[in-house]
Amino acid sequence: MKATLIFFFYFFAIVAVAGFATFLMFHNIEGWGWLVFIDALLIATTVKVSDKD
């Protein structure tokens, strides 16, 4: 169960940051490039989870 929640929040963070960047791009607000960079870092991150009881 713990692993499922960790992966859910990991993928939720990727989608949320991409959504925020898209919102800023759509409204012509500066700073969306940083969010794209952060999203690329999130995608490149390796998540390791072990379910030891």
Secondary structure, DSSP 8 states (H G I E B T S, - for coil): -HHHHHHHHHHHHHHHHHHHHHHHHHTT-TTHHHHHHHHHHHHH---------
